[in-house]
Amino acid sequence: MSRPSHRGSSRSVRRGAALACVFTGVLVTGAATGSWPEGADGSESTVLASGSGAGFGGEEARGPASGTIDDARRLVSRSGDRWSAAYTAEEYERLRRGLDGEYVGTGIAVLRTADGRIEVSEVHADSPAERAGIEPGDEIRAIDGVPLAGGPVTDVVSRLRGSDRPEQAGPGSTVSLGMERDGRRWELSVERARLTVRSVVVTESGDGVTHIEVDSFTRGSAQLLREAVAEVPADHGIVLDLRGNAGGLLTEAADSASVFLDGGLVATYDVHGEERALHAARGGDTDTPLVVLVDGGTMSSAEMFTGALQDRNRAVIVGHRTFGKGTVQMPSEQPDGSVAELTVGHYVTPSGRTVDQDGIVPDLVVDPGADAEAKARTVLDGLSGGA
């Protein structure tokens, strides 16, 4: 689900990783959580809405010394819930750290090119990868001596962060990489470290457009977005890029909507049949021309955010139909210490729409292969002219 990074003269507010272009060590394959509750109480801080729900998968039942997963797995199996996931306490703690803005990794973001190569798309500033001299555009040919041949990008990310050998993959551990650049091949060892996730990045252009990419709604994303919007020049419009955003915390998505709304409803959702509502705060920017870019990788709370701005006529949505996940999950700690993440309800946009299966249909659907960002800029020109 990766995509090429947007290159240019960037002023980095924060850039991060979700399922799209993922920094090693923060692959969010389950859900976004706000806290590590002893028992989920249904408060909004523990309500989740994010991507695949696939969990980390492939775990064997284990004893207390290495963490157990039996109780959560049994509960998930009985639920028949497509979006459920089972985690050991250790796995869930890593996931929680990722959504709180921390991860253990090398600081590399990767993508698979059209010809099947694994290419470095980004290098996190002040990361071990940057210190090792790795640059965007470098090819990774092998990890720990094993050539990369086929398989999903997520497997590459997992091997880079050491998820296949978690007992050997903490801060200070190393990974051996076989690299290639401009026909020159070399090997190097890169240390893993505890790094900070950055979920918002700003790129300004000289044509009156500020491009803001939000990779995920992790803790603090709304404040970063608010700071980014506050710095947009008065004569600029905004292209807000949510392509590949797999979701995150419902409250962060609602707070992010507040950046562009002056109060009012963002969404309603139910928890075991009890309806709750998310409202925008007063005082958001309702004047700056705004276009939101989405695609099939825009999921869950990112769809909720998009639906709110579309329903309330605050933005023009451009791109491709979104994924279609309108369910809400909550974590529940089990007697053996494992965590079951189960669906507790669905969310609804301000106009009463649900997004399950159907997703959000953009106001302007971009043809396959067309330049969606160019279309977004064209629409933004029209909005700015009309303003």
Protein Blocks (a to p, Z undefined) as FASTA:
>chain_A
ZZcddedjdddfbdcddfklccehiacfbbcdfbdcfbdghiaklpccdfkononohiac
ddfknopaklmmmmmmmnopakbccddfklmmmmmmmmnopacdehpacdddfkopacdf
bdcehiaklmnopaehiacfbgghiaceejifklmmmmmnopmmmmlmcghiacddddde
ehiacddddddddddddfbdcdddfeopacdddfbdcehklmmmmmmmmmpcfkbccddd
fehiabdafklmmmmmmmmpggjjfbdcdeehiacdddddehiafkbccdddddfklghj
lmmmmmmmmmnopacceddddfbpabdcdddddfkopacdddfbdcddfkopafehnlpa
dfbdcdehiafklmmmmmmmmmmmmZZ
